[in-house]
């Protein structure tokens, strides 16, 4: 296959080029001329080495975003909202800065937009019901981008993503600290996706996502939170976390962690597999953990 010279490739902008963005770059750089937004000058060398053209700008500083207008017709929006409020001001500023000229965008949202579903199996048509400001900001971002995409003729795909894990993103510190989990009869279902699989899902959504479509970027695992912690502990030869009733647990964990322990849902990924043509490298957590470390 003939390699397309870099300057002849379509331009693509990554907004929020963190861990998943860095995993994406090897998948993108032969297809696109990739630009990566960063607010940190010290990251420029790292991004160049990975094959991206760094663009120094800050979603919290609107006056720095003028250079984004007309920069790229393909956009991957991986940046999280700011830490407070119920509106995602960063996404609002990004949409205003991009203006017209964008053809396709993928936005990485969260499955937290559904709130607590009582362990039910959730498909993409379920109405959103955020239970905390963190999830409300994601709902706001989705709504802002939908309206922006319709007005500008942009093909927007939204990925709702659960807990992302990888060898470097496991709850080992939590296990070392002995942070408790809920007892089994009160525990909640959580969903997962390996960071490498998520990078590939983002690419497939960019190439094959239908306009205005939501996809669950999740693996096949339907596991309760405490069972996940137990599986990680067993694989790494660490003690399993103690189990407590919810009434006791709320006295010893942070409000944020308690919020995660208060929402139970299982996510259906049929649409992702069928429409985005995704084949998961790590279809379940146990398989992934078996590849990460030997049992001692």
C-alpha positions as a Markdown table, in Angstrom:
| # | Residue | x | y | z |
|---|---|---|---|---|
| 1 | Unk | 0.0 | 0.0 | 0.0 |
| 2 | Unk | 1.3 | 3.4 | -0.9 |
| 3 | Unk | 1.9 | 5.7 | 2.0 |
| 4 | Unk | 0.1 | 9.1 | 1.7 |
| 5 | Unk | 2.5 | 12.0 | 2.4 |
| 6 | Unk | 1.6 | 13.7 | 5.7 |
| 7 | Unk | 0.6 | 17.0 | 4.1 |
| 8 | Unk | -1.9 | 15.2 | 1.8 |
| 9 | Unk | -3.7 | 13.4 | 4.6 |
| 10 | Unk | -6.9 | 14.8 | 6.0 |
| 11 | Unk | -6.5 | 16.9 | 9.1 |
| 12 | Unk | -7.7 | 15.5 | 12.4 |
| 13 | Unk | -7.7 | 17.3 | 15.8 |
| 14 | Unk | -7.6 | 15.5 | 19.1 |
| 15 | Unk | -8.9 | 17.5 | 22.0 |
| 16 | Unk | -7.8 | 15.9 | 25.3 |
| 17 | Unk | -4.8 | 13.8 | 24.2 |
| 18 | Unk | -4.3 | 12.0 | 27.5 |
| 19 | Unk | -3.8 | 8.2 | 28.0 |
| 20 | Unk | -6.4 | 7.1 | 25.5 |
| 21 | Unk | -5.4 | 9.8 | 23.0 |
| 22 | Unk | -1.8 | 8.6 | 23.1 |
| 23 | Unk | -3.0 | 5.0 | 22.5 |
| 24 | Unk | -5.0 | 6.4 | 19.5 |
| 25 | Unk | -2.1 | 8.1 | 17.8 |
| 26 | Unk | -0.5 | 5.0 | 16.3 |
| 27 | Unk | -3.9 | 4.1 | 14.8 |
| 28 | Unk | -4.4 | 7.5 | 13.3 |
| 29 | Unk | -1.0 | 8.8 | 12.1 |
| 30 | Unk | -0.9 | 6.8 | 8.8 |
| 31 | Unk | -4.5 | 7.9 | 7.9 |
| 32 | Unk | -4.5 | 11.5 | 9.1 |
| 33 | Unk | -2.3 | 14.5 | 9.7 |
| 34 | Unk | -3.0 | 14.7 | 13.4 |
| 35 | Unk | -3.1 | 17.8 | 15.6 |
| 36 | Unk | -3.3 | 17.4 | 19.3 |
| 37 | Unk | -4.5 | 20.2 | 21.6 |
| 38 | Unk | -2.5 | 20.6 | 24.8 |
| 39 | Unk | -2.5 | 23.3 | 27.5 |
| 40 | Unk | 1.0 | 22.3 | 28.6 |
| 41 | Unk | 4.1 | 23.5 | 26.6 |
| 42 | Unk | 6.2 | 20.7 | 28.2 |
| 43 | Unk | 4.1 | 18.1 | 26.4 |
| 44 | Unk | 4.9 | 19.3 | 22.9 |
| 45 | Unk | 8.0 | 17.2 | 22.5 |
| 46 | Unk | 6.1 | 14.0 | 23.6 |
| 47 | Unk | 3.3 | 14.7 | 21.2 |
| 48 | Unk | 5.6 | 15.3 | 18.3 |
| 49 | Unk | 7.5 | 12.1 | 19.0 |
| 50 | Unk | 4.2 | 10.2 | 18.9 |
| 51 | Unk | 3.4 | 11.6 | 15.5 |
| 52 | Unk | 1.1 | 14.6 | 16.3 |
| 53 | Unk | 1.4 | 18.3 | 15.7 |
| 54 | Unk | 1.0 | 20.0 | 19.1 |
| 55 | Unk | -1.4 | 22.9 | 19.3 |
| 56 | Unk | -1.0 | 24.9 | 22.6 |
| 57 | Unk | -4.4 | 26.1 | 23.7 |
| 58 | Unk | -6.5 | 25.8 | 26.8 |
| 59 | Unk | -10.3 | 25.1 | 27.0 |
| 60 | Unk | -10.4 | 27.1 | 30.2 |
| 61 | Unk | -8.9 | 30.2 | 28.4 |
| 62 | Unk | -11.3 | 31.1 | 25.5 |
| 63 | Unk | -8.9 | 33.7 | 24.0 |
| 64 | Unk | -6.4 | 30.9 | 23.3 |
| 65 | Unk | -8.8 | 28.9 | 21.1 |
| 66 | Unk | -9.0 | 31.1 | 18.0 |
| 67 | Unk | -6.4 | 28.9 | 16.2 |
| 68 | Unk | -8.8 | 26.0 | 16.2 |
| 69 | Unk | -11.2 | 27.5 | 13.8 |
| 70 | Unk | -10.9 | 25.8 | 10.4 |
| 71 | Unk | -7.9 | 23.7 | 11.6 |
| 72 | Unk | -9.4 | 20.2 | 10.9 |
| 73 | Unk | -12.6 | 18.7 | 9.5 |
| 74 | Unk | -12.2 | 15.6 | 11.7 |
| 75 | Unk | -12.3 | 16.1 | 15.5 |
| 76 | Unk | -12.0 | 13.7 | 18.5 |
| 77 | Unk | -13.3 | 15.3 | 21.7 |
| 78 | Unk | -11.8 | 13.4 | 24.6 |
| 79 | Unk | -11.5 | 16.3 | 27.0 |
| 80 | Unk | -13.4 | 16.0 | 30.4 |
| 81 | Unk | -15.5 | 18.9 | 31.6 |
| 82 | Unk | -14.3 | 21.3 | 34.3 |
| 83 | Unk | -14.6 | 20.1 | 37.9 |
| 84 | Unk | -17.7 | 22.1 | 39.0 |
| 85 | Unk | -21.1 | 23.3 | 37.9 |
| 86 | Unk | -23.8 | 21.4 | 35.9 |
| 87 | Unk | -22.8 | 22.8 | 32.4 |
| 88 | Unk | -19.7 | 21.7 | 30.5 |
| 89 | Unk | -18.2 | 25.1 | 29.8 |
| 90 | Unk | -15.2 | 23.5 | 28.0 |
| 91 | Unk | -17.3 | 21.8 | 25.4 |
| 92 | Unk | -19.3 | 25.0 | 24.9 |
| 93 | Unk | -16.1 | 27.0 | 24.3 |
| 94 | Unk | -14.8 | 24.3 | 22.0 |
| 95 | Unk | -18.0 | 24.3 | 19.8 |
| 96 | Unk | -17.9 | 28.1 | 19.6 |
| 97 | Unk | -14.2 | 28.0 | 18.7 |
| 98 | Unk | -14.4 | 25.3 | 16.0 |
| 99 | Unk | -17.2 | 27.1 | 14.1 |
| 100 | Unk | -18.0 | 25.6 | 10.7 |
| 101 | Unk | -15.9 | 23.4 | 8.6 |
| 102 | Unk | -16.0 | 20.3 | 10.8 |
| 103 | Unk | -17.3 | 17.2 | 9.0 |
| 104 | Unk | -17.1 | 14.5 | 11.6 |
| 105 | Unk | -16.7 | 14.4 | 15.4 |
| 106 | Unk | -16.6 | 11.7 | 18.0 |
| 107 | Unk | -17.4 | 12.8 | 21.6 |
| 108 | Unk | -16.3 | 10.5 | 24.5 |
| 109 | Unk | -19.0 | 10.8 | 27.2 |
| 110 | Unk | -19.8 | 8.6 | 30.2 |
| 111 | Unk | -22.3 | 5.9 | 31.1 |
| 112 | Unk | -22.9 | 7.9 | 34.3 |
| 113 | Unk | -25.5 | 9.9 | 32.3 |
| 114 | Unk | -28.0 | 7.1 | 33.1 |
| 115 | Unk | -27.7 | 7.4 | 36.8 |
| 116 | Unk | -28.9 | 4.4 | 38.9 |
| 117 | Unk | -30.7 | 1.8 | 36.9 |
| 118 | Unk | -31.1 | -0.8 | 39.6 |
| 119 | Unk | -28.9 | -3.3 | 37.8 |
| 120 | Unk | -31.1 | -3.3 | 34.7 |
| 121 | Unk | -29.7 | -4.0 | 31.2 |
| 122 | Unk | -29.4 | -0.6 | 29.6 |
| 123 | Unk | -29.6 | 0.2 | 25.8 |
| 124 | Unk | -28.7 | 3.4 | 24.1 |
| 125 | Unk | -32.3 | 4.6 | 23.9 |
| 126 | Unk | -32.8 | 4.8 | 27.6 |
| 127 | Unk | -33.5 | 8.4 | 28.8 |
| 128 | Unk | -30.6 | 10.0 | 30.7 |
| 129 | Unk | -31.1 | 10.6 | 34.4 |
| 130 | Unk | -27.8 | 12.0 | 35.9 |
| 131 | Unk | -27.7 | 11.9 | 39.7 |
| 132 | Unk | -24.7 | 14.2 | 40.3 |
| 133 | Unk | -23.2 | 17.3 | 38.8 |
| 134 | Unk | -20.3 | 15.3 | 37.2 |
| 135 | Unk | -22.8 | 13.3 | 35.1 |
| 136 | Unk | -25.0 | 16.4 | 34.5 |
| 137 | Unk | -22.0 | 18.2 | 32.9 |
| 138 | Unk | -21.7 | 15.2 | 30.4 |
| 139 | Unk | -25.4 | 15.4 | 29.6 |
| 140 | Unk | -25.0 | 19.1 | 28.9 |
| 141 | Unk | -22.0 | 18.4 | 26.7 |
| 142 | Unk | -24.0 | 15.9 | 24.7 |
| 143 | Unk | -26.9 | 18.3 | 24.2 |
| 144 | Unk | -24.7 | 21.2 | 23.2 |
| 145 | Unk | -22.8 | 19.1 | 20.7 |
| 146 | Unk | -26.0 | 17.6 | 19.2 |
| 147 | Unk | -27.4 | 21.1 | 18.6 |
| 148 | Unk | -24.0 | 22.3 | 17.2 |
| 149 | Unk | -23.8 | 19.3 | 14.9 |
| 150 | Unk | -27.3 | 19.7 | 13.5 |
| 151 | Unk | -26.7 | 23.4 | 12.9 |
| 152 | Unk | -23.4 | 22.9 | 11.2 |
| 153 | Unk | -24.1 | 19.6 | 9.3 |
| 154 | Unk | -21.5 | 17.7 | 11.4 |
| 155 | Unk | -21.7 | 13.9 | 11.6 |
| 156 | Unk | -21.5 | 13.4 | 15.4 |
| 157 | Unk | -21.1 | 10.1 | 17.1 |
| 158 | Unk | -21.3 | 9.9 | 20.9 |
| 159 | Unk | -19.5 | 7.1 | 22.9 |
| 160 | Unk | -20.7 | 6.5 | 26.4 |
| 161 | Unk | -17.8 | 5.0 | 28.3 |
| 162 | Unk | -17.7 | 3.2 | 31.7 |
| 163 | Unk | -14.7 | 2.6 | 33.9 |
| 164 | Unk | -11.5 | 2.5 | 31.8 |
| 165 | Unk | -8.8 | 0.1 | 32.9 |
| 166 | Unk | -5.3 | -1.0 | 31.8 |
| 167 | Unk | -2.2 | -2.3 | 33.5 |
| 168 | Unk | -1.4 | 1.2 | 34.6 |
| 169 | Unk | -5.1 | 2.0 | 35.6 |
| 170 | Unk | -5.9 | -0.7 | 38.1 |
| 171 | Unk | -7.2 | 0.0 | 41.7 |
| 172 | Unk | -4.0 | -1.3 | 43.2 |
| 173 | Unk | -3.5 | 1.7 | 45.5 |
| 174 | Unk | -7.1 | 1.2 | 46.8 |
| 175 | Unk | -6.4 | -2.4 | 47.5 |
| 176 | Unk | -3.1 | -1.6 | 49.3 |
| 177 | Unk | -5.0 | 0.9 | 51.5 |
| 178 | Unk | -7.6 | -1.7 | 52.3 |
| 179 | Unk | -10.5 | 0.5 | 51.1 |
| 180 | Unk | -13.7 | -1.5 | 51.7 |
| 181 | Unk | -16.3 | -2.6 | 49.2 |
| 182 | Unk | -20.0 | -3.3 | 49.5 |
| 183 | Unk | -21.2 | -6.6 | 50.8 |
| 184 | Unk | -22.4 | -8.8 | 47.9 |
| 185 | Unk | -26.1 | -8.4 | 48.5 |
| 186 | Unk | -25.9 | -4.6 | 48.4 |
| 187 | Unk | -23.2 | -4.4 | 45.6 |
| 188 | Unk | -23.7 | -2.6 | 42.3 |
| 189 | Unk | -23.1 | -3.7 | 38.7 |
| 190 | Unk | -20.4 | -1.8 | 36.9 |
| 191 | Unk | -19.1 | -1.9 | 33.3 |
| 192 | Unk | -15.6 | -1.7 | 32.0 |
| 193 | Unk | -13.5 | -1.2 | 28.9 |
| 194 | Unk | -9.8 | -1.7 | 28.3 |
| 195 | Unk | -8.0 | 1.5 | 27.3 |
| 196 | Unk | -6.5 | -0.2 | 24.2 |
| 197 | Unk | -10.0 | -1.3 | 23.1 |
| 198 | Unk | -11.4 | 2.1 | 23.7 |
| 199 | Unk | -8.8 | 3.7 | 21.4 |
| 200 | Unk | -9.9 | 1.3 | 18.7 |
| 201 | Unk | -13.6 | 1.9 | 19.3 |
| 202 | Unk | -13.0 | 5.7 | 19.0 |
| 203 | Unk | -11.4 | 5.1 | 15.6 |
| 204 | Unk | -14.2 | 2.9 | 14.4 |
| 205 | Unk | -16.8 | 5.5 | 15.6 |
| 206 | Unk | -14.9 | 8.1 | 13.6 |
| 207 | Unk | -14.9 | 5.9 | 10.4 |
| 208 | Unk | -18.3 | 4.2 | 10.8 |
| 209 | Unk | -20.4 | 6.0 | 13.3 |
| 210 | Unk | -23.9 | 7.1 | 12.2 |
| 211 | Unk | -24.8 | 10.8 | 12.5 |
| 212 | Unk | -26.3 | 11.6 | 15.9 |
| 213 | Unk | -25.8 | 8.1 | 17.1 |
| 214 | Unk | -25.0 | 7.0 | 20.7 |
| 215 | Unk | -22.9 | 3.9 | 21.3 |
| 216 | Unk | -21.9 | 2.1 | 24.5 |
| 217 | Unk | -18.1 | 1.6 | 24.4 |
| 218 | Unk | -18.1 | -1.3 | 26.9 |
| 219 | Unk | -16.8 | -4.8 | 27.0 |
| 220 | Unk | -18.9 | -8.0 | 27.6 |
| 221 | Unk | -18.3 | -8.1 | 31.4 |
| 222 | Unk | -21.3 | -7.8 | 33.6 |
| 223 | Unk | -19.6 | -7.8 | 37.0 |
| 224 | Unk | -20.3 | -6.3 | 40.4 |
| 225 | Unk | -17.9 | -3.8 | 41.7 |
| 226 | Unk | -16.6 | -5.8 | 44.6 |
| 227 | Unk | -16.1 | -8.8 | 42.4 |
| 228 | Unk | -13.9 | -6.6 | 40.1 |
| 229 | Unk | -11.8 | -5.6 | 43.1 |
| 230 | Unk | -11.5 | -9.2 | 44.2 |
| 231 | Unk | -10.4 | -10.3 | 40.7 |
| 232 | Unk | -7.7 | -7.7 | 40.6 |
| 233 | Unk | -6.6 | -8.6 | 44.2 |
| 234 | Unk | -6.4 | -12.3 | 43.3 |
| 235 | Unk | -4.4 | -11.7 | 40.1 |
| 236 | Unk | -1.8 | -9.5 | 41.9 |
| 237 | Unk | -1.6 | -11.6 | 45.1 |
| 238 | Unk | -3.1 | -8.9 | 47.3 |
| 239 | Unk | -5.7 | -9.2 | 50.1 |
| 240 | Unk | -9.3 | -8.9 | 48.9 |
| 241 | Unk | -11.0 | -5.7 | 50.2 |
| 242 | Unk | -13.2 | -6.0 | 53.3 |
| 243 | Unk | -17.0 | -6.0 | 52.7 |
| 244 | Unk | -19.2 | -3.6 | 54.6 |
| 245 | Unk | -23.0 | -2.8 | 54.5 |
| 246 | Unk | -23.8 | 0.5 | 52.8 |
| 247 | Unk | -24.6 | 2.2 | 56.1 |
| 248 | Unk | -21.1 | 1.6 | 57.4 |
| 249 | Unk | -19.4 | 2.2 | 54.1 |
| 250 | Unk | -20.7 | 5.7 | 53.7 |
| 251 | Unk | -18.7 | 6.6 | 56.9 |
| 252 | Unk | -15.3 | 5.6 | 55.5 |
| 253 | Unk | -15.2 | 6.3 | 51.8 |
| 254 | Unk | -15.2 | 9.6 | 49.9 |
| 255 | Unk | -18.5 | 11.1 | 48.6 |
| 256 | Unk | -17.2 | 10.6 | 45.0 |
| 257 | Unk | -16.5 | 6.9 | 45.6 |
| 258 | Unk | -19.8 | 6.5 | 47.3 |
| 259 | Unk | -21.6 | 8.0 | 44.3 |
| 260 | Unk | -20.0 | 5.3 | 42.1 |
| 261 | Unk | -21.1 | 2.7 | 44.6 |
| 262 | Unk | -24.7 | 4.0 | 44.4 |
| 263 | Unk | -25.4 | 3.4 | 40.7 |
| 264 | Unk | -26.0 | -0.1 | 39.3 |
| 265 | Unk | -26.4 | -0.8 | 35.6 |
| 266 | Unk | -25.4 | -3.3 | 32.9 |
| 267 | Unk | -24.6 | -2.0 | 29.5 |
| 268 | Unk | -25.6 | -3.6 | 26.2 |
| 269 | Unk | -22.9 | -3.3 | 23.5 |
| 270 | Unk | -24.7 | -4.9 | 20.6 |
| 271 | Unk | -25.0 | -1.6 | 18.6 |
| 272 | Unk | -21.2 | -0.9 | 19.0 |
| 273 | Unk | -20.3 | -4.3 | 17.7 |
| 274 | Unk | -22.8 | -4.3 | 14.8 |
| 275 | Unk | -22.6 | -0.8 | 13.5 |
| 276 | Unk | -19.0 | 0.1 | 14.4 |
| 277 | Unk | -17.6 | -3.4 | 13.4 |
| 278 | Unk | -15.7 | -3.6 | 16.7 |
| 279 | Unk | -14.0 | -6.8 | 17.7 |
| 280 | Unk | -12.8 | -6.5 | 21.3 |
| 281 | Unk | -9.2 | -7.5 | 22.1 |
| 282 | Unk | -10.2 | -7.8 | 25.7 |
| 283 | Unk | -13.8 | -8.9 | 25.8 |
| 284 | Unk | -13.9 | -9.4 | 29.6 |
| 285 | Unk | -11.9 | -8.3 | 32.6 |
| 286 | Unk | -10.8 | -11.8 | 33.7 |
| 287 | Unk | -9.1 | -12.4 | 30.3 |
| 288 | Unk | -7.4 | -9.0 | 30.4 |
| 289 | Unk | -6.1 | -9.5 | 33.9 |
| 290 | Unk | -4.8 | -12.9 | 33.0 |
| 291 | Unk | -2.5 | -11.2 | 30.5 |
| 292 | Unk | -1.3 | -8.5 | 32.8 |
| 293 | Unk | 0.4 | -10.4 | 35.6 |
| 294 | Unk | 0.9 | -14.0 | 36.8 |
| 295 | Unk | -0.7 | -15.2 | 39.9 |
| 296 | Unk | 2.0 | -15.4 | 42.6 |
